Amino acid sequence: MKKYTIIFFLLFVYSLFSQKPNYTVSKERLLRNLKELSEFGINKNNGNDRVAYSDYDIQAREHLKEYLKNLGLKVEVDYAANIIARKEGTNKKLKPIIFGSHIDAVPNGGHFDGPLGVIAGIEALETILDRKIITSHPLELIVFTNEEGGVFGSRALAGKLNNDALRVKTASGFTNGEGVDRLGGNQKRIFEVIKSSNDYHAFVELHIEQGNILNKSNVDIGVVTGIVGLKWWDVVIEGFANHAGTTPMDERKDPMITAADFILLVRKVISEVPGNQVGTVGKIEAYPGAPNVIPGKVKLSLEIRDLDENKIDFLFSEIEKKAKMLASKNETTISFSSIDINASPALMNNQIQSLIIDSANQLNYSFKKMPSGAGHDAQDMAIIVPSGMIFIPSVDGISHSPKELSSDEDVYKGANVLLNTILKLDEEKF
């Protein structure tokens, strides 16, 4: 009996000392750097106008590049204008672990959507340097170009760009091609940045949730299971335009009535199927659009999002079938045209999800597995590299607004989980 007691004791001691330590970042430095970045583009509403390719964007990028160079990191700008800061590992044969996000904002946006992942990534690197932590893999922080205007930088790396994307005019007034050149990239050589699974070991992105699930349930960390796909359609309902005062109600062929029925139908079909799918009619226009004219035509938008592309297609077919019946009942017609803005669902890597959970558990943070309802750079990176995503709560679920906020403590917790996940990835094989 004594022999077994000694064995169990030795096993306990071994397990205790063989565990990797949990590292924490400098909370003060993290919050200071996040605040400093927010000053580039801040407006009178306390929002941020640092749209991609703007002067504010250029100034912020120069600030970050200088900071990263002062840490002794190798800093480059690729042809897609992504900023890449690299710390070498001890094994030159290993592929880099990459992490990061974006710093561009929507007009009058917030200070956390994107910058959180970039500043926390910088803080992870700085902590690793301060603590003299050795990694076998190289580590690379990526500041992606123009996420808000179509996840441009990550799409370039994933090989999902085409020449049309370079000609798209952005909120800054510049096309993507012009903007890339302004930021130090090269639109003529942009397709040379395309990467494959041979180039990276793993990718992880820290981001605010931009929803109210974590905040409402008082959970520290969101472990993202996947990023939903989305599909858009233009919807056109046609009836017969006529005088609003002289046409009896029972003789009208009013497409606005069908439009009202259609909006309620979308809600009904989406809500009746189990799952987290969402459907939205976000735009409506009546023609000719006069108070005293029964419309002859109504145009609407339709968007459906879910983690399962087959479910998106099923929901649309149900909506389309039932909408045609509604239109016929109202003596109108309805047609649907798919818009080429579709994004496929992206599942996050199960191993990386487990590492994020391990990091949260070891730091005594609560966590919840959840899908992301918004698109992110990780969605495109998942095409070429095992990817994971970490969420922290958004106060009241507000984002893309000057009122966008995450607490100092949640920012700190997210950065700690990111740091420890990066270090765990250094020992993980895929």
C-alpha positions as CSV (number, residue, x, y, z in Angstrom):
1,M,0.0,0.0,0.0
2,K,2.8,2.3,0.9
3,K,4.5,1.6,-2.4
4,Y,1.3,2.7,-4.4
5,T,1.0,5.8,-2.2
6,I,4.5,6.9,-3.2
7,I,3.8,6.2,-6.9
8,F,0.7,8.3,-6.8
9,F,2.5,11.1,-5.0
10,L,5.3,11.1,-7.6
11,L,2.8,11.1,-10.4
12,F,1.0,14.1,-8.8
13,V,4.3,16.0,-8.4
14,Y,5.3,15.2,-12.0
15,S,2.0,16.4,-13.4
16,L,2.2,19.5,-11.2
17,F,5.6,20.5,-12.4
18,S,5.3,19.4,-16.0
19,Q,2.4,21.8,-16.6
20,K,3.3,24.8,-18.7
21,P,3.0,28.1,-16.8
22,N,0.2,30.5,-17.6
23,Y,1.5,33.8,-18.8
24,T,-0.3,37.2,-18.5
25,V,0.3,40.4,-20.5
26,S,0.9,43.9,-19.1
27,K,-2.6,45.2,-18.6
28,E,-1.4,48.8,-18.3
29,R,0.7,48.7,-21.5
30,L,-2.1,46.9,-23.4
31,L,-4.7,49.5,-22.6
32,R,-2.3,52.4,-23.2
33,N,-1.5,51.2,-26.7
34,L,-5.1,50.6,-27.5
35,K,-5.9,54.1,-26.3
36,E,-3.1,55.6,-28.4
37,L,-4.3,53.9,-31.5
38,S,-7.8,55.2,-31.0
39,E,-6.5,58.8,-31.3
40,F,-5.8,58.3,-35.0
41,G,-9.1,59.3,-36.6
42,I,-11.1,60.1,-33.5
43,N,-14.0,62.5,-34.1
44,K,-16.2,64.8,-32.1
45,N,-18.7,62.0,-31.4
46,N,-15.9,59.9,-29.8
47,G,-16.2,57.6,-32.8
48,N,-13.5,56.8,-35.3
49,D,-13.2,57.8,-39.0
50,R,-10.1,55.7,-39.7
51,V,-11.5,54.2,-42.9
52,A,-9.1,52.1,-45.0
53,Y,-6.6,54.1,-47.2
54,S,-7.4,57.4,-45.5
55,D,-4.8,59.7,-44.1
56,Y,-5.8,58.5,-40.6
57,D,-5.2,54.9,-41.7
58,I,-1.7,55.8,-43.0
59,Q,-0.8,57.7,-39.9
60,A,-1.9,54.8,-37.6
61,R,-0.1,52.3,-39.7
62,E,3.1,54.3,-39.6
63,H,2.7,54.6,-35.8
64,L,2.4,50.8,-35.5
65,K,5.3,50.0,-37.8
66,E,7.6,52.3,-35.8
67,Y,6.5,50.7,-32.5
68,L,7.1,47.2,-33.9
69,K,10.5,48.1,-35.3
70,N,11.5,49.4,-31.9
71,L,10.7,46.0,-30.4
72,G,13.4,44.6,-32.7
73,L,11.0,42.8,-35.0
74,K,11.3,42.4,-38.7
75,V,8.5,44.6,-40.3
76,E,7.4,44.4,-43.9
77,V,4.5,45.5,-46.0
78,D,3.4,43.0,-48.6
79,Y,2.0,43.8,-52.1
80,A,-1.6,43.8,-50.6
81,A,-0.4,46.4,-48.0
82,N,-0.7,44.0,-45.1
83,I,1.7,44.8,-42.4
84,I,3.7,41.8,-41.2
85,A,5.9,41.8,-38.1
86,R,8.0,38.7,-37.5
87,K,9.9,37.2,-34.6
88,E,12.1,34.3,-35.5
89,G,11.7,30.9,-33.9
90,T,14.5,28.5,-33.0
91,N,13.6,26.0,-35.8
92,K,14.0,27.6,-39.2
93,K,12.2,24.6,-40.8
94,L,8.9,25.3,-39.1
95,K,6.1,27.4,-40.5
96,P,5.1,30.6,-38.7
97,I,2.2,30.9,-36.3
98,I,0.2,33.9,-37.4
99,F,-2.2,36.1,-35.5
100,G,-3.7,39.6,-35.9
101,S,-6.7,41.6,-37.2
102,H,-7.3,45.0,-38.8
103,I,-7.2,48.7,-37.7
104,D,-9.5,50.3,-40.3
105,A,-12.9,51.4,-39.1
106,V,-16.3,52.0,-40.6
107,P,-17.2,55.8,-40.8
108,N,-18.0,57.0,-37.3
109,G,-17.2,53.5,-35.9
110,G,-15.8,52.3,-32.7
111,H,-12.3,51.8,-31.2
112,F,-12.3,48.0,-30.5
113,D,-13.5,46.3,-33.7
114,G,-10.2,45.2,-35.2
115,P,-7.7,47.2,-33.1
116,L,-8.3,44.8,-30.2
117,G,-6.8,41.9,-32.1
118,V,-3.9,44.0,-33.4
119,I,-2.9,45.6,-30.1
120,A,-3.3,42.3,-28.2
121,G,-1.1,40.6,-30.8
122,I,1.6,43.3,-30.3
123,E,1.2,42.8,-26.6
124,A,1.6,39.1,-26.9
125,L,4.9,39.6,-28.9
126,E,6.1,42.2,-26.4
127,T,5.4,39.9,-23.4
128,I,7.2,37.0,-25.1
129,L,10.2,39.3,-25.7
130,D,10.1,40.6,-22.1
131,R,9.9,37.2,-20.6
132,K,12.4,35.7,-23.0
133,I,10.0,33.0,-23.9
134,I,11.4,30.7,-26.6
135,T,9.2,29.4,-29.4
136,S,10.2,26.8,-32.0
137,H,8.0,28.4,-34.6
138,P,8.4,31.9,-36.0
139,L,5.6,34.2,-34.9
140,E,4.0,36.7,-37.2
141,L,1.6,39.5,-36.5
142,I,-0.5,40.6,-39.5
143,V,-2.3,43.9,-39.7
144,F,-4.8,43.2,-42.5
145,T,-5.7,45.8,-45.1
146,N,-9.2,47.1,-45.5
147,E,-11.3,44.5,-43.6
148,E,-14.3,46.7,-43.3
149,G,-14.5,47.3,-47.1
150,G,-14.5,43.6,-48.0
151,V,-11.7,41.8,-46.0
152,F,-9.3,42.8,-48.7
153,G,-6.0,41.9,-47.2
154,S,-7.0,38.4,-46.0
155,R,-8.8,37.7,-49.3
156,A,-5.5,38.6,-51.1
157,L,-3.6,36.1,-49.1
158,A,-6.3,33.4,-49.6
159,G,-6.3,33.9,-53.4
160,K,-9.9,35.2,-53.5
161,L,-9.3,38.5,-55.1
162,N,-9.8,39.4,-58.8
163,N,-9.1,42.5,-60.9
164,D,-12.7,43.7,-60.3
165,A,-11.9,44.0,-56.6
166,L,-9.1,46.4,-57.3
167,R,-11.4,48.8,-59.1
168,V,-14.0,48.9,-56.3
169,K,-14.3,52.4,-54.9
170,T,-14.1,52.5,-51.1
171,A,-15.3,54.8,-48.3
172,S,-12.1,56.8,-48.5
173,G,-12.8,57.8,-52.2
174,F,-9.9,55.6,-53.5
175,T,-10.3,52.4,-55.3
176,N,-8.7,49.3,-53.6
177,G,-5.9,49.4,-56.1
178,E,-5.2,53.1,-55.5
179,G,-5.5,52.5,-51.7
180,V,-3.0,49.6,-51.7
181,D,-0.5,51.8,-53.5
182,R,-1.0,54.6,-51.0
183,L,-0.3,52.2,-48.1
184,G,3.0,51.0,-49.6
185,G,1.7,47.9,-51.4
186,N,1.7,47.3,-55.2
187,Q,-1.6,46.6,-57.0
188,K,0.3,45.4,-60.1
189,R,1.9,42.6,-58.1
190,I,-0.9,41.9,-55.7
191,F,-1.6,38.4,-56.9
192,E,2.0,37.4,-55.9
193,V,1.0,37.5,-52.2
194,I,-1.3,34.4,-52.5
195,K,-0.4,31.8,-49.8
196,S,-1.2,28.1,-49.3
197,S,-1.3,25.6,-46.5
198,N,2.5,25.2,-47.0
199,D,3.1,28.7,-45.8
200,Y,1.5,28.8,-42.3
201,H,1.3,26.6,-39.2
202,A,-1.9,28.1,-37.7
203,F,-3.9,31.4,-37.4
204,V,-5.8,32.8,-34.5
205,E,-7.7,36.1,-34.3
206,L,-8.9,37.9,-31.1
207,H,-12.0,40.1,-31.7
208,I,-14.9,41.7,-29.9
209,E,-18.1,39.7,-30.3
210,Q,-20.1,42.6,-31.8
211,G,-23.2,40.9,-30.4
212,N,-24.8,40.6,-26.9
213,I,-24.5,36.8,-26.2
214,L,-21.4,36.9,-24.0
215,N,-22.4,40.2,-22.3
216,K,-25.9,39.0,-21.5
217,S,-24.7,35.6,-20.2
218,N,-21.8,37.1,-18.2
219,V,-19.2,34.9,-19.9
220,D,-15.6,35.9,-20.3
221,I,-14.5,34.3,-23.5
222,G,-16.2,33.2,-26.7
223,V,-14.7,30.2,-28.5
224,V,-15.8,30.6,-32.1
225,T,-16.9,27.4,-33.8
226,G,-17.3,28.9,-37.2
227,I,-18.1,32.1,-39.1
228,V,-21.4,32.1,-40.9
229,G,-21.8,32.2,-44.6
230,L,-24.2,34.7,-46.2
231,K,-26.1,35.1,-49.4
232,W,-27.8,38.2,-50.8
233,W,-30.6,38.6,-53.3
234,D,-32.3,41.5,-54.9
235,V,-36.1,41.1,-54.8
236,V,-38.4,42.9,-57.3
237,I,-42.2,42.9,-56.8
238,E,-44.2,44.3,-59.7
239,G,-47.9,45.4,-59.7
240,F,-49.7,48.2,-61.4
241,A,-49.1,51.9,-60.6
242,N,-52.3,53.9,-60.4
243,H,-54.0,56.9,-58.8
244,A,-54.2,56.6,-55.0
245,G,-57.4,58.5,-54.7
246,T,-59.5,57.0,-57.5
247,T,-58.5,53.3,-57.4
248,P,-60.8,51.3,-55.0
249,M,-59.0,49.1,-52.5
250,D,-60.4,45.9,-54.0
251,E,-59.1,46.8,-57.5
252,R,-55.5,47.5,-56.6
253,K,-52.5,45.5,-57.7
254,D,-50.3,46.9,-55.0
255,P,-46.7,45.5,-54.8
256,M,-46.3,47.3,-51.4
257,I,-48.8,44.9,-49.9
258,T,-46.9,41.9,-51.2
259,A,-43.7,43.5,-49.9
260,A,-45.2,43.8,-46.4
261,D,-46.4,40.2,-46.5
262,F,-42.9,39.2,-47.8
263,I,-41.1,40.8,-44.9
264,L,-43.3,38.9,-42.4
265,L,-42.8,35.7,-44.4
266,V,-39.0,35.9,-44.2
267,R,-39.3,36.3,-40.4
268,K,-41.7,33.3,-40.2
269,V,-39.7,30.9,-42.4
270,I,-36.3,31.7,-40.7
271,S,-37.8,31.5,-37.2
272,E,-39.6,28.2,-37.6
273,V,-36.4,26.1,-38.4
274,P,-34.2,25.1,-35.4
275,G,-30.8,26.7,-35.3
276,N,-29.0,30.1,-35.2
277,Q,-29.8,31.2,-38.8
278,V,-30.9,34.8,-39.4
279,G,-32.7,36.4,-42.3
280,T,-32.9,40.2,-43.0
281,V,-34.8,42.5,-45.3
282,G,-32.6,45.6,-44.9
283,K,-33.6,47.8,-47.8
284,I,-36.9,48.7,-49.5
285,E,-37.7,51.2,-52.3
286,A,-41.0,52.0,-53.9
287,Y,-41.4,53.3,-57.4
288,P,-42.4,55.9,-58.4
289,G,-42.3,56.7,-54.7
290,A,-45.0,59.4,-54.4
291,P,-47.5,59.7,-51.6
292,N,-50.5,59.9,-54.0
293,V,-49.4,57.0,-56.3
294,I,-50.0,53.3,-55.8
295,P,-46.5,51.9,-56.5
296,G,-46.0,50.0,-59.7
297,K,-42.8,48.3,-58.4
298,V,-41.0,47.6,-55.1
299,K,-37.4,46.6,-54.7
300,L,-36.1,44.9,-51.5
301,S,-33.0,43.2,-50.3
302,L,-32.8,39.7,-48.8
303,E,-29.9,38.3,-46.8
304,I,-29.6,34.9,-45.1
305,R,-26.8,33.8,-42.8
306,D,-25.9,30.4,-41.3
307,L,-23.0,28.1,-40.7
308,D,-24.5,25.5,-43.1
309,E,-24.6,26.6,-46.7
310,N,-27.2,23.9,-47.5
311,K,-29.5,25.3,-44.9
312,I,-29.2,28.8,-46.5
313,D,-30.2,27.3,-49.8
314,F,-33.1,25.4,-48.2
315,L,-34.4,28.5,-46.4
316,F,-34.2,30.5,-49.6
317,S,-36.1,27.9,-51.6
318,E,-38.8,27.9,-49.0
319,I,-39.0,31.7,-49.0
320,E,-39.1,31.9,-52.8
321,K,-41.8,29.3,-53.1
322,K,-44.1,30.8,-50.5
323,A,-43.4,34.4,-51.7
324,K,-44.6,33.5,-55.2
325,M,-47.8,32.3,-53.8
326,L,-48.3,35.5,-51.8
327,A,-47.5,37.6,-54.9
328,S,-50.0,35.7,-57.0
329,K,-52.7,36.1,-54.3
330,N,-52.2,39.9,-54.5
331,E,-52.2,40.0,-58.3
332,T,-48.5,40.9,-58.4
333,T,-45.3,39.1,-59.4
334,I,-42.1,38.6,-57.5
335,S,-38.6,37.7,-58.8
336,F,-35.2,37.1,-57.1
337,S,-31.7,37.8,-58.4
338,S,-28.6,36.5,-56.6
339,I,-25.9,39.2,-55.8
340,D,-22.3,38.2,-56.2
341,I,-21.3,39.2,-52.6
342,N,-21.8,35.7,-51.2
343,A,-19.4,34.4,-48.5
344,S,-19.1,30.7,-47.7
345,P,-19.3,29.5,-44.1
346,A,-15.9,28.9,-42.5
347,L,-15.5,26.3,-39.7
348,M,-12.8,27.0,-37.1
349,N,-10.3,24.2,-36.4
350,N,-11.3,21.9,-33.6
351,Q,-7.8,21.5,-32.2
352,I,-7.4,25.3,-32.0
353,Q,-10.8,25.5,-30.3
354,S,-9.6,23.0,-27.7
355,L,-6.4,25.1,-27.1
356,I,-8.4,28.2,-26.6
357,I,-10.6,26.4,-24.1
358,D,-7.5,25.0,-22.3
359,S,-6.1,28.5,-22.1
360,A,-9.4,29.9,-20.7
361,N,-9.7,27.1,-18.2
362,Q,-6.1,27.5,-16.9
363,L,-6.7,31.2,-16.5
364,N,-10.0,30.5,-14.6
365,Y,-12.0,32.4,-17.3
366,S,-15.5,31.2,-18.2
367,F,-16.1,30.4,-21.9
368,K,-18.9,29.6,-24.3
369,K,-18.6,27.9,-27.7
370,M,-20.5,30.0,-30.3
371,P,-20.7,30.9,-34.0
372,S,-19.8,34.3,-35.3
373,G,-22.6,36.1,-37.1
374,A,-20.3,38.6,-38.6
375,G,-17.5,38.2,-41.2
376,H,-13.9,38.4,-40.2
377,D,-10.4,38.0,-41.6
378,A,-10.3,34.5,-40.1
379,Q,-13.1,33.5,-42.5
380,D,-10.7,33.8,-45.5
381,M,-7.6,32.6,-43.6
382,A,-9.4,29.4,-42.7
383,I,-9.2,28.5,-46.4
384,I,-5.4,28.2,-46.3
385,V,-4.5,27.5,-42.7
386,P,-6.0,25.9,-39.6
387,S,-7.7,28.9,-37.9
388,G,-9.3,29.8,-34.6
389,M,-11.1,32.8,-33.2
390,I,-11.5,34.3,-29.7
391,F,-14.3,36.6,-28.7
392,I,-14.6,39.0,-25.8
393,P,-17.9,40.6,-24.7
394,S,-19.2,43.8,-26.3
395,V,-21.1,46.0,-23.8
396,D,-24.8,45.8,-24.7
397,G,-23.8,44.1,-28.0
398,I,-23.0,47.5,-29.6
399,S,-20.5,47.7,-32.5
400,H,-19.9,49.9,-35.6
401,S,-20.8,52.8,-33.3
402,P,-19.0,55.4,-31.2
403,K,-20.7,53.6,-28.3
404,E,-18.8,50.4,-29.1
405,L,-17.2,49.3,-25.8
406,S,-15.4,46.3,-24.1
407,S,-14.4,46.6,-20.5
408,D,-10.7,46.9,-19.6
409,E,-10.9,43.6,-17.8
410,D,-12.4,41.8,-20.8
411,V,-9.7,43.3,-23.1
412,Y,-7.1,42.0,-20.6
413,K,-8.6,38.5,-20.4
414,G,-8.8,38.3,-24.2
415,A,-5.2,39.2,-24.6
416,N,-4.2,36.6,-22.0
417,V,-6.1,33.9,-23.8
418,L,-4.5,34.9,-27.1
419,L,-1.0,34.8,-25.7
420,N,-1.4,31.4,-24.1
421,T,-3.1,30.0,-27.2
422,I,-0.2,31.2,-29.3
423,L,2.3,29.4,-27.0
424,K,0.2,26.2,-27.0
425,L,0.1,26.3,-30.8
426,D,3.9,26.2,-30.8
427,E,3.7,22.6,-29.5
428,E,0.7,21.5,-31.6
429,K,0.8,19.5,-34.8
430,F,-1.8,19.6,-37.6
